[in-house]
Amino acid sequence: MLDQKEFAALLEAAKLLDCGFANLPKLDGETPGIERLGEVLNATAERLKDNYPYFHPLYAGQMLKPPHPVARLAYALAMWINPNNHALDGGRATSAMEKEAVAEIAGMFGWTSFLGHLCGGGTMANLEALWVAGQLHPGKKILASEQAHYTHRRISGVLQVPFESMPADALGRMDMNALAKRLERGDVGTVVATMGTTATGSVDPLPEILTLRAKHEFRIHADAAYGGYFVLAENLAEEAKKTFARIGEADSIVIDPHKHGLQPYGCGCALFRDLGVGRLYKHDSPYTYFSSAELHLGEISLECSRPGAAAAALWATQKLLPLKKRGEFAQGLERGRKAAMAVYEKLNRDSRFVMAFVPELDILVFAPRGNSVSESSALSRKVFEAAARRELHLAVAELPIHFWEKNFGKMKRDREAITCLRSVLMKPEHLEWEGRIWELLSESTEEVLSGRDSSGKMEN
């Protein structure tokens, strides 16, 4: 299951890297514990078996996507040196690679002039964006949808910036009527537009937010941690396509290469349209790498030490799979989207299930139909467990019932939220496996529903 053909390429590249340091005196000495290395590695492999098969298409639960082999190899190759991209002294080559890779990401959104860098992940990237927002509009509120990632509220608390949640509409997007009314009251510095919520993949209506910005003069931060790469996809519905086409008009953008970008964890990206925000990062340190007068990445980042290996992995991946429409990378995104739509159509035609809405990206939410919201919630958990026994791994989510209202029919509304099933079909291979996924899901649902008694209630 785990591809091992790549090890030969890693060995060849390691030899090539070693040649770059051939002029140094020979280094003698033993690495501590080297005689037990194999033993400990094998023990590590045994421990790692206790995991869900995140790399396999039958893992269709959370947003977990394996790194591309070239990302794994480039990361491992860089780890022989372990560069630090905080400054040029610590990561001369990987700092240049980071700048090139980040420029290609910015180019997806039409930006050629920008300030940007990699960071530890989407949370850190969003922290930087909201920190800049707070510096530019001190004391003013940050608004985000109630379906935005929870880190926005948490980050605002850390930064001591006032935060307020906006209601979501029936499609899981920020409610524009509520936003317009709130903006009329003033005191808003930044609106976060989520380009693909983590729960449902819903895309906030950025064109309408841009129209409101022209009237109320606030910053727009596009949290595209999950959905940003879909700017390259050509099989989105028309409204989502128009929204992604305008993402470059935001003031700041966050994207997570460790989601759809085929990278290991620890790789986020923060982008700012205005180069002038770099002045906010200014710091004085008597020990921070002054061997070069050139601006280094540590001067435009809140983080200090950052792994140069992450930059090497991203650079190598984008060299192999450029970020271009109709390219191999973009086609992979489109295959995941196509798989999600194929499973959605099957679910929507099957009376055993109740759907919320048509997916905008590659995330599905659905539930077994019950006599009430409570019963449907209980059925969801049972189907989740039955599917796992068949090695089909889904996820469970808790969502407001107004997302489902028009499809509930005669179901009793005895709860404000429904426990539903969630599936993220983000791997290109999901398209080939969507038939098998549906087969296992259908079998699992039938097993659970056959456990009801003659009155239609679940047996204990």
C-alpha positions as a Python dict, from the first residue, in 0.01 Angstrom:
ca = {
    (1, 'M'): (0, 0, 0),
    (2, 'L'): (280, 246, 88),
    (3, 'D'): (475, 330, -227),
    (4, 'Q'): (846, 256, -179),
    (5, 'K'): (970, 293, -538),
    (6, 'E'): (1075, 650, -458),
    (7, 'F'): (1357, 553, -222),
    (8, 'A'): (1603, 497, -507),
    (9, 'A'): (1543, 852, -632),
    (10, 'L'): (1605, 987, -280),
    (11, 'L'): (1937, 801, -255),
    (12, 'E'): (2049, 938, -593),
    (13, 'A'): (1955, 1295, -495),
    (14, 'A'): (2130, 1257, -156),
    (15, 'K'): (2452, 1160, -336),
    (16, 'L'): (2419, 1465, -561),
    (17, 'L'): (2366, 1690, -259),
    (18, 'D'): (2667, 1539, -86),
    (19, 'C'): (2886, 1636, -384),
    (20, 'G'): (2806, 2000, -312),
    (21, 'F'): (3012, 1979, 9),
    (22, 'A'): (3302, 1771, -126),
    (23, 'N'): (3558, 2048, -54),
    (24, 'L'): (3507, 2022, 322),
    (25, 'P'): (3750, 1822, 543),
    (26, 'K'): (3631, 1469, 607),
    (27, 'L'): (3402, 1442, 906),
    (28, 'D'): (3471, 1154, 1141),
    (29, 'G'): (3277, 1050, 1444),
    (30, 'E'): (2974, 842, 1525),
    (31, 'T'): (2613, 948, 1552),
    (32, 'P'): (2482, 874, 1903),
    (33, 'G'): (2265, 562, 1912),
    (34, 'I'): (2330, 472, 1545),
    (35, 'E'): (2367, 101, 1628),
    (36, 'R'): (2003, 90, 1747),
    (37, 'L'): (1862, 304, 1466),
    (38, 'G'): (1697, 14, 1282),
    (39, 'E'): (1545, -121, 1599),
    (40, 'V'): (1390, 214, 1692),
    (41, 'L'): (1268, 279, 1337),
    (42, 'N'): (1093, -58, 1337),
    (43, 'A'): (935, 24, 1673),
    (44, 'T'): (819, 355, 1525),
    (45, 'A'): (662, 174, 1228),
    (46, 'E'): (478, -56, 1469),
    (47, 'R'): (335, 243, 1656),
    (48, 'L'): (237, 419, 1332),
    (49, 'K'): (21, 123, 1229),
    (50, 'D'): (-232, 256, 1480),
    (51, 'N'): (-373, 508, 1231),
    (52, 'Y'): (-662, 543, 993),
    (53, 'P'): (-552, 482, 632),
    (54, 'Y'): (-544, 852, 544),
    (55, 'F'): (-361, 783, 216),
    (56, 'H'): (-629, 545, 82),
    (57, 'P'): (-939, 652, -116),
    (58, 'L'): (-1160, 464, 133),
    (59, 'Y'): (-1055, 723, 387),
    (60, 'A'): (-1314, 984, 293),
    (61, 'G'): (-1369, 1157, 626),
    (62, 'Q'): (-1161, 1454, 733),
    (63, 'M'): (-959, 1682, 502),
    (64, 'L'): (-649, 1465, 504),
    (65, 'K'): (-453, 1426, 183),
    (66, 'P'): (-114, 1253, 152),
    (67, 'P'): (184, 1459, 36),
    (68, 'H'): (297, 1402, -320),
    (69, 'P'): (603, 1170, -335),
    (70, 'V'): (818, 1458, -461),
    (71, 'A'): (721, 1662, -153),
    (72, 'R'): (820, 1377, 78),
    (73, 'L'): (1151, 1329, -101),
    (74, 'A'): (1242, 1698, -121),
    (75, 'Y'): (1157, 1744, 247),
    (76, 'A'): (1369, 1443, 345),
    (77, 'L'): (1656, 1564, 124),
    (78, 'A'): (1653, 1908, 286),
    (79, 'M'): (1653, 1749, 632),
    (80, 'W'): (2012, 1632, 581),
    (81, 'I'): (2097, 2002, 615),
    (82, 'N'): (1794, 2117, 821),
    (83, 'P'): (1788, 2477, 691),
    (84, 'N'): (1612, 2753, 885),
    (85, 'N'): (1425, 3005, 670),
    (86, 'H'): (1419, 3269, 940),
    (87, 'A'): (1717, 3433, 769),
    (88, 'L'): (1947, 3394, 470),
    (89, 'D'): (2230, 3263, 690),
    (90, 'G'): (2014, 2975, 805),
    (91, 'G'): (1857, 2885, 473),
    (92, 'R'): (2015, 3052, 173),
    (93, 'A'): (1889, 2812, -95),
    (94, 'T'): (1555, 2735, 69),
    (95, 'S'): (1481, 3105, 127),
    (96, 'A'): (1511, 3161, -248),
    (97, 'M'): (1295, 2853, -309),
    (98, 'E'): (1034, 2986, -67),
    (99, 'K'): (1015, 3320, -247),
    (100, 'E'): (974, 3147, -584),
    (101, 'A'): (708, 2905, -456),
    (102, 'V'): (512, 3179, -278),
    (103, 'A'): (525, 3397, -591),
    (104, 'E'): (364, 3114, -789),
    (105, 'I'): (86, 3082, -530),
    (106, 'A'): (28, 3459, -539),
    (107, 'G'): (22, 3437, -919),
    (108, 'M'): (-282, 3208, -900),
    (109, 'F'): (-472, 3509, -766),
    (110, 'G'): (-328, 3752, -1020),
    (111, 'W'): (-78, 3910, -781),
    (112, 'T'): (266, 4005, -909),
    (113, 'S'): (339, 4266, -641),
    (114, 'F'): (271, 4146, -286),
    (115, 'L'): (419, 4062, 52),
    (116, 'G'): (408, 3695, 146),
    (117, 'H'): (579, 3398, 305),
    (118, 'L'): (526, 3046, 434),
    (119, 'C'): (440, 2973, 793),
    (120, 'G'): (349, 2686, 1023),
    (121, 'G'): (-3, 2637, 887),
    (122, 'G'): (-338, 2804, 827),
    (123, 'T'): (-385, 2907, 1189),
    (124, 'M'): (-53, 3091, 1198),
    (125, 'A'): (-122, 3247, 858),
    (126, 'N'): (-463, 3369, 974),
    (127, 'L'): (-308, 3501, 1295),
    (128, 'E'): (-69, 3714, 1088),
    (129, 'A'): (-351, 3841, 867),
    (130, 'L'): (-570, 3937, 1164),
    (131, 'W'): (-270, 4086, 1347),
    (132, 'V'): (-206, 4313, 1047),
    (133, 'A'): (-579, 4396, 1034),
    (134, 'G'): (-575, 4492, 1401),
    (135, 'Q'): (-264, 4707, 1356),
    (136, 'L'): (-420, 4895, 1065),
    (137, 'H'): (-765, 4937, 1227),
    (138, 'P'): (-697, 4940, 1603),
    (139, 'G'): (-1003, 4883, 1819),
    (140, 'K'): (-1231, 4800, 1525),
    (141, 'K'): (-1415, 4471, 1499),
    (142, 'I'): (-1335, 4167, 1291),
    (143, 'L'): (-1642, 3996, 1145),
    (144, 'A'): (-1658, 3636, 1022),
    (145, 'S'): (-1935, 3388, 948),
    (146, 'E'): (-2047, 3155, 1225),
    (147, 'Q'): (-1931, 2880, 986),
    (148, 'A'): (-1582, 3030, 957),
    (149, 'H'): (-1305, 2833, 1123),
    (150, 'Y'): (-1314, 2862, 1502),
    (151, 'T'): (-956, 2990, 1504),
    (152, 'H'): (-1070, 3336, 1393),
    (153, 'R'): (-1251, 3392, 1721),
    (154, 'R'): (-967, 3234, 1918),
    (155, 'I'): (-699, 3434, 1736),
    (156, 'S'): (-892, 3757, 1791),
    (157, 'G'): (-899, 3676, 2162),
    (158, 'V'): (-524, 3617, 2166),
    (159, 'L'): (-467, 3947, 1983),
    (160, 'Q'): (-725, 4124, 2203),
    (161, 'V'): (-908, 4243, 1892),
    (162, 'P'): (-1290, 4260, 1916),
    (163, 'F'): (-1461, 3984, 1715),
    (164, 'E'): (-1820, 3918, 1611),
    (165, 'S'): (-1983, 3624, 1432),
    (166, 'M'): (-2226, 3675, 1145),
    (167, 'P'): (-2515, 3432, 1081),
    (168, 'A'): (-2487, 3183, 795),
    (169, 'D'): (-2754, 3150, 528),
    (170, 'A'): (-2925, 2825, 422),
    (171, 'L'): (-2626, 2738, 201),
    (172, 'G'): (-2372, 2765, 483),
    (173, 'R'): (-2234, 3099, 358),
    (174, 'M'): (-2215, 3431, 539),
    (175, 'D'): (-2560, 3593, 539),
    (176, 'M'): (-2526, 3910, 331),
    (177, 'N'): (-2839, 4077, 468),
    (178, 'A'): (-2707, 4035, 822),
    (179, 'L'): (-2364, 4163, 718),
    (180, 'A'): (-2509, 4470, 545),
    (181, 'K'): (-2713, 4560, 854),
    (182, 'R'): (-2414, 4513, 1083),
    (183, 'L'): (-2191, 4731, 866),
    (184, 'E'): (-2445, 5013, 885),
    (185, 'R'): (-2370, 5036, 1258),
    (186, 'G'): (-2001, 5102, 1183),
    (187, 'D'): (-1692, 5013, 1388),
    (188, 'V'): (-1589, 4726, 1155),
    (189, 'G'): (-1227, 4707, 1045),
    (190, 'T'): (-1212, 4368, 870),
    (191, 'V'): (-1450, 4111, 722),
    (192, 'V'): (-1324, 3755, 683),
    (193, 'A'): (-1454, 3587, 367),
    (194, 'T'): (-1418, 3210, 393),
    (195, 'M'): (-1333, 3050, 60),
    (196, 'G'): (-1445, 2700, 152),
    (197, 'T'): (-1564, 2636, 507),
    (198, 'T'): (-1410, 2334, 677),
    (199, 'A'): (-1751, 2188, 766),
    (200, 'T'): (-1932, 2203, 432),
    (201, 'G'): (-1698, 2362, 178),
    (202, 'S'): (-1934, 2658, 141),
    (203, 'V'): (-1789, 2967, -26),
    (204, 'D'): (-1879, 3309, 116),
    (205, 'P'): (-2020, 3546, -155),
    (206, 'L'): (-1707, 3755, -206),
    (207, 'P'): (-1849, 3971, -492),
    (208, 'E'): (-2123, 4101, -259),
    (209, 'I'): (-1870, 4159, 20),
    (210, 'L'): (-1657, 4359, -224),
    (211, 'T'): (-1960, 4574, -310),
    (212, 'L'): (-2015, 4641, 60),
    (213, 'R'): (-1647, 4731, 103),
    (214, 'A'): (-1680, 5006, -156),
    (215, 'K'): (-1947, 5163, 66),
    (216, 'H'): (-1809, 5098, 414),
    (217, 'E'): (-1430, 5090, 360),
    (218, 'F'): (-1322, 4785, 560),
    (219, 'R'): (-1046, 4533, 492),
    (220, 'I'): (-1129, 4196, 339),
    (221, 'H'): (-933, 3893, 449),
    (222, 'A'): (-990, 3587, 230),
    (223, 'D'): (-946, 3273, 437),
    (224, 'A'): (-876, 3037, 147),
    (225, 'A'): (-690, 2787, 365),
    (226, 'Y'): (-908, 2506, 233),
    (227, 'G'): (-1051, 2625, -96),
    (228, 'G'): (-787, 2859, -239),
    (229, 'Y'): (-649, 2621, -499),
    (230, 'F'): (-995, 2587, -655),
    (231, 'V'): (-922, 2912, -836),
    (232, 'L'): (-757, 2675, -1088),
    (233, 'A'): (-1057, 2441, -1123),
    (234, 'E'): (-1290, 2481, -1419),
    (235, 'N'): (-1574, 2252, -1312),
    (236, 'L'): (-1718, 2465, -1031),
    (237, 'A'): (-2075, 2593, -1045),
    (238, 'E'): (-2107, 2940, -1196),
    (239, 'E'): (-2148, 3133, -870),
    (240, 'A'): (-1845, 2972, -704),
    (241, 'K'): (-1642, 3028, -1022),
    (242, 'K'): (-1727, 3400, -1020),
    (243, 'T'): (-1637, 3423, -652),
    (244, 'F'): (-1293, 3265, -695),
    (245, 'A'): (-1227, 3487, -996),
    (246, 'R'): (-1234, 3791, -764),
    (247, 'I'): (-1027, 3659, -474),
    (248, 'G'): (-734, 3875, -586),
    (249, 'E'): (-932, 4184, -483),
    (250, 'A'): (-902, 4089, -114),
    (251, 'D'): (-650, 4272, 104),
    (252, 'S'): (-498, 3952, 239),
    (253, 'I'): (-522, 3584, 150),
    (254, 'V'): (-435, 3269, 342),
    (255, 'I'): (-389, 2931, 177),
    (256, 'D'): (-280, 2594, 316),
    (257, 'P'): (-50, 2396, 87),
    (258, 'H'): (-75, 2108, 335),
    (259, 'K'): (-438, 2062, 231),
    (260, 'H'): (-489, 2060, -146),
    (261, 'G'): (-129, 2162, -216),
    (262, 'L'): (5, 1807, -161),
    (263, 'Q'): (243, 1912, 120),
    (264, 'P'): (333, 1767, 461),
    (265, 'Y'): (187, 1943, 763),
    (266, 'G'): (357, 2260, 876),
    (267, 'C'): (306, 2451, 553),
    (268, 'G'): (74, 2754, 539),
    (269, 'C'): (101, 3071, 334),
    (270, 'A'): (10, 3432, 419),
    (271, 'L'): (-22, 3691, 141),
    (272, 'F'): (-77, 4068, 158),
    (273, 'R'): (-167, 4283, -142),
    (274, 'D'): (-3, 4594, 9),
    (275, 'L'): (375, 4564, 40),
    (276, 'G'): (361, 4848, 293),
    (277, 'V'): (238, 4617, 570),
    (278, 'G'): (598, 4498, 596),
    (279, 'R'): (668, 4802, 814),
    (280, 'L'): (451, 4646, 1087),
    (281, 'Y'): (695, 4356, 1127),
    (282, 'K'): (1000, 4574, 1196),
    (283, 'H'): (1208, 4451, 1486),
    (284, 'D'): (1555, 4501, 1630),
    (285, 'S'): (1755, 4203, 1744),
    (286, 'P'): (2128, 4207, 1821),
    (287, 'Y'): (2176, 3842, 1726),
    (288, 'T'): (1956, 3795, 1417),
    (289, 'Y'): (2173, 3715, 1116),
    (290, 'F'): (2321, 4035, 975),
    (291, 'S'): (2549, 3875, 714),
    (292, 'S'): (2329, 4014, 434),
    (293, 'A'): (2178, 4357, 382),
    (294, 'E'): (1900, 4202, 171),
    (295, 'L'): (1553, 4183, 327),
    (296, 'H'): (1509, 3831, 460),
    (297, 'L'): (1192, 3636, 533),
    (298, 'G'): (1233, 3664, 909),
    (299, 'E'): (1174, 4039, 877),
    (300, 'I'): (823, 3991, 732),
    (301, 'S'): (704, 3704, 949),
    (302, 'L'): (583, 3674, 1307),
    (303, 'E'): (748, 3333, 1338),
    (304, 'C'): (1120, 3304, 1393),
    (305, 'S'): (1269, 2964, 1311),
    (306, 'R'): (1081, 2807, 1020),
    (307, 'P'): (1169, 2481, 839),
    (308, 'G'): (1346, 2539, 511),
    (309, 'A'): (1252, 2181, 430),
    (310, 'A'): (888, 2289, 391),
    (311, 'A'): (993, 2543, 129),
    (312, 'A'): (1202, 2283, -55),
    (313, 'A'): (908, 2041, -62),
    (314, 'L'): (665, 2305, -191),
    (315, 'W'): (909, 2435, -452),
    (316, 'A'): (977, 2083, -582),
    (317, 'T'): (606, 1999, -600),
    (318, 'Q'): (524, 2312, -795),
    (319, 'K'): (816, 2246, -1032),
    (320, 'L'): (672, 1903, -1102),
    (321, 'L'): (307, 2014, -1104),
    (322, 'P'): (282, 2387, -1194),
    (323, 'L'): (-16, 2584, -1064),
    (324, 'K'): (-184, 2633, -1401),
    (325, 'K'): (-539, 2587, -1523),
    (326, 'R'): (-584, 2262, -1717),
    (327, 'G'): (-252, 2136, -1579),
    (328, 'E'): (-209, 1806, -1393),
    (329, 'F'): (-244, 1974, -1053),
    (330, 'A'): (-567, 2153, -1153),
    (331, 'Q'): (-706, 1832, -1302),
    (332, 'G'): (-652, 1659, -968),
    (333, 'L'): (-871, 1920, -798),
    (334, 'E'): (-1135, 1878, -1066),
    (335, 'R'): (-1138, 1500, -1019),
    (336, 'G'): (-1209, 1540, -647),
    (337, 'R'): (-1489, 1784, -724),
    (338, 'K'): (-1630, 1544, -986),
    (339, 'A'): (-1621, 1257, -735),
    (340, 'A'): (-1810, 1465, -479),
    (341, 'M'): (-2078, 1551, -732),
    (342, 'A'): (-2111, 1186, -841),
    (343, 'V'): (-2169, 1069, -482),
    (344, 'Y'): (-2401, 1367, -420),
    (345, 'E'): (-2622, 1266, -714),
    (346, 'K'): (-2652, 912, -578),
    (347, 'L'): (-2734, 1038, -228),
    (348, 'N'): (-2986, 1291, -357),
    (349, 'R'): (-3178, 1024, -553),
    (350, 'D'): (-3191, 785, -258),
    (351, 'S'): (-3489, 829, -26),
    (352, 'R'): (-3291, 686, 267),
    (353, 'F'): (-3090, 1008, 290),
    (354, 'V'): (-3157, 1374, 350),
    (355, 'M'): (-2922, 1633, 198),
    (356, 'A'): (-2841, 1988, 300),
    (357, 'F'): (-2738, 2150, -31),
    (358, 'V'): (-2535, 2092, -344),
    (359, 'P'): (-2162, 2093, -259),
    (360, 'E'): (-1965, 2392, -386),
    (361, 'L'): (-1625, 2223, -365),
    (362, 'D'): (-1550, 1860, -272),
    (363, 'I'): (-1715, 1825, 71),
    (364, 'L'): (-2048, 1643, 118),
    (365, 'V'): (-2281, 1657, 419),
    (366, 'F'): (-2575, 1416, 446),
    (367, 'A'): (-2772, 1214, 699),
    (368, 'P'): (-2994, 904, 705),
    (369, 'R'): (-3357, 1013, 698),
    (370, 'G'): (-3536, 958, 1029),
    (371, 'N'): (-3871, 1040, 1185),
    (372, 'S'): (-3707, 1327, 1371),
    (373, 'V'): (-3384, 1523, 1378),
    (374, 'S'): (-3286, 1332, 1694),
    (375, 'E'): (-3340, 996, 1529),
    (376, 'S'): (-3156, 1104, 1216),
    (377, 'S'): (-2865, 1215, 1436),
    (378, 'A'): (-2852, 878, 1608),
    (379, 'L'): (-2867, 699, 1272),
    (380, 'S'): (-2573, 907, 1146),
    (381, 'R'): (-2351, 780, 1424),
    (382, 'K'): (-2457, 421, 1363),
    (383, 'V'): (-2388, 448, 989),
    (384, 'F'): (-2050, 604, 1069),
    (385, 'E'): (-1962, 299, 1280),
    (386, 'A'): (-2103, 47, 1030),
    (387, 'A'): (-1905, 206, 746),
    (388, 'A'): (-1583, 197, 951),
    (389, 'R'): (-1629, -178, 999),
    (390, 'R'): (-1620, -202, 619),
    (391, 'E'): (-1304, 15, 606),
    (392, 'L'): (-1497, 314, 470),
    (393, 'H'): (-1399, 602, 695),
    (394, 'L'): (-1633, 903, 707),
    (395, 'A'): (-1660, 1192, 953),
    (396, 'V'): (-1938, 1321, 1178),
    (397, 'A'): (-2041, 1686, 1197),
    (398, 'E'): (-2294, 1893, 1392),
    (399, 'L'): (-2473, 2148, 1172),
    (400, 'P'): (-2769, 2387, 1215),
    (401, 'I'): (-3102, 2245, 1097),
    (402, 'H'): (-3177, 2551, 882),
    (403, 'F'): (-2920, 2415, 633),
    (404, 'W'): (-3155, 2118, 583),
    (405, 'E'): (-3498, 2276, 634),
    (406, 'K'): (-3628, 2252, 276),
    (407, 'N'): (-3540, 1880, 255),
    (408, 'F'): (-3660, 1756, 594),
    (409, 'G'): (-4017, 1692, 478),
    (410, 'K'): (-4222, 1549, 766),
    (411, 'M'): (-3925, 1497, 998),
    (412, 'K'): (-3990, 1635, 1346),
    (413, 'R'): (-3768, 1934, 1429),
    (414, 'D'): (-3688, 1839, 1787),
    (415, 'R'): (-3329, 1974, 1787),
    (416, 'E'): (-3163, 2293, 1666),
    (417, 'A'): (-2871, 2101, 1518),
    (418, 'I'): (-2839, 1770, 1335),
    (419, 'T'): (-2556, 1523, 1370),
    (420, 'C'): (-2477, 1435, 1012),
    (421, 'L'): (-2218, 1250, 806),
    (422, 'R'): (-1946, 1442, 630),
    (423, 'S'): (-1720, 1322, 353),
    (424, 'V'): (-1424, 1506, 203),
    (425, 'L'): (-1346, 1366, -143),
    (426, 'M'): (-1025, 1561, -197),
    (427, 'K'): (-802, 1290, -340),
    (428, 'P'): (-794, 1259, -722),
    (429, 'E'): (-828, 882, -673),
    (430, 'H'): (-1170, 933, -516),
    (431, 'L'): (-1316, 962, -866),
    (432, 'E'): (-1213, 605, -950),
    (433, 'W'): (-1340, 485, -613),
    (434, 'E'): (-1669, 675, -591),
    (435, 'G'): (-1864, 364, -697),
    (436, 'R'): (-1704, 153, -426),
    (437, 'I'): (-1755, 431, -169),
    (438, 'W'): (-2124, 444, -257),
    (439, 'E'): (-2156, 64, -243),
    (440, 'L'): (-2008, 48, 108),
    (441, 'L'): (-2210, 346, 227),
    (442, 'S'): (-2531, 193, 93),
    (443, 'E'): (-2457, -142, 259),
    (444, 'S'): (-2379, 27, 590),
    (445, 'T'): (-2698, 234, 577),
    (446, 'E'): (-2908, -72, 496),
    (447, 'E'): (-2756, -259, 790),
    (448, 'V'): (-2842, 25, 1027),
    (449, 'L'): (-3193, 88, 894),
    (450, 'S'): (-3279, -283, 908),
    (451, 'G'): (-3219, -259, 1283),
    (452, 'R'): (-3538, -59, 1328),
    (453, 'D'): (-3843, -230, 1475),
    (454, 'S'): (-4173, -262, 1287),
    (455, 'S'): (-4287, 84, 1402),
    (456, 'G'): (-3984, 245, 1238),
    (457, 'K'): (-3806, 316, 1567),
    (458, 'M'): (-3450, 208, 1633),
    (459, 'E'): (-3405, -105, 1841),
    (460, 'N'): (-3180, -77, 2148),
}
